[in-house]
Amino acid sequence: MILCLTPNPALDITHTVGALRPGAEHRALAARLAPGGKGLNTARVLDQLDEEVTVLGPLGGGSGQDLAARLGAEHPRIRQAFTAIGGETRRTVTILDASGATGVNEPGPRVTAAETARLRAAVRALLPRARALTIGGSLPPGMTGADVGDLVADARAAQVPVLVDVSGPALLAAADAGADLLSPNRAEALEATGEASVPDACHHLVARGARAVVCSQGPEGMVAVRAEGAVLTARPPRRLPGNPTGAGDAAVAALARHLAGGGPLTAEALADAVATSAATLPCPVAGAIDLDLRRRILAEARPGTVRPATPAPLETR
């Protein structure tokens, strides 16, 4: 099975309106509540791809109960191994109109050191049966990058490949702990490393200890750097309209499947990530993909190896 850890899950509220006008009152054309958070979105995509999935993360309060119930109703095959906490699971609000998506995210409940320890223990208990672990999303108050590094170290000790999609200090901590694959977007990679280009940022993270880095560049596709220096690329055959919320989480699902298979990161795996990511665009909520569109894009996606490269030595910052 694949484990999907969401450190800061959310109950996602999505409203669709005709046109969003700041300062005006709107009548929703449609509304939906769904389980949210990057790891849960990834898990739902994996479920659609017929993978066995178990989800983990801190959950509490009425919002947490609602999230678990909705996840169970919509995806009964996904196993739930949440850790109960005293705080209230956060909510996120997304407003969709013809121009795109506008989101407001709550910070999340404060997670205590004892709750973090219980969460880590829950992950460690399942690692012996796991083919891969994904860690995705923001950290709630009380959790730090060091906690992410500890989780990566636990997976490495259990010889379970681990894919991490986080930002800031947590991204650097995951690299330092030797994550098998990091999956930041362009802004996250540049901000965390202080580098000026995506390839340099990827090389920076590899030099810190990550085995591979995949960086999303939106409509321009993805760039990947492996530890031996190879630079891979993949891009969609054309620009597609739609809602990009959750596109990166779907890419993580595709990459996690390849990681769980035990093989190295290839240009074909990167093309699968691009196709799966693009297949979210027609869907109104994160965590859903259009399987037919995924197959069509995968047949047309353009993977390639740019060059084998030797990265410059990592500067001390």
ABEGO torsion letter per residue (X at the ends): XBBBBBABBBBBBBBBBABBBBGBBBBBABBBBBBBEAAAAAAAAAAAAGBBBBBBEBBBEAAAAAAAAAAAAABAABBBABBBBABBBBBBBBBBBAAEBBBBBBAEBBBBAAAAAAAAAAAAAAAAABABBBBBEBBBBGBBAAAAAAAAAAAAAAGBBBBBBBBEAAAAAAAAAGBABBBBBAAAAAAAAGBABAAAAAAAAAAAGBABBBBBAEAAEBBBBBAAGBBBBBBBABBBBEBABGAAAAAAAAAAAAAAAGBBBBAAAAAAAAAAAAAAAABABBGBBBAAAAAAAAAABBBBBABBBBBBBBBBX
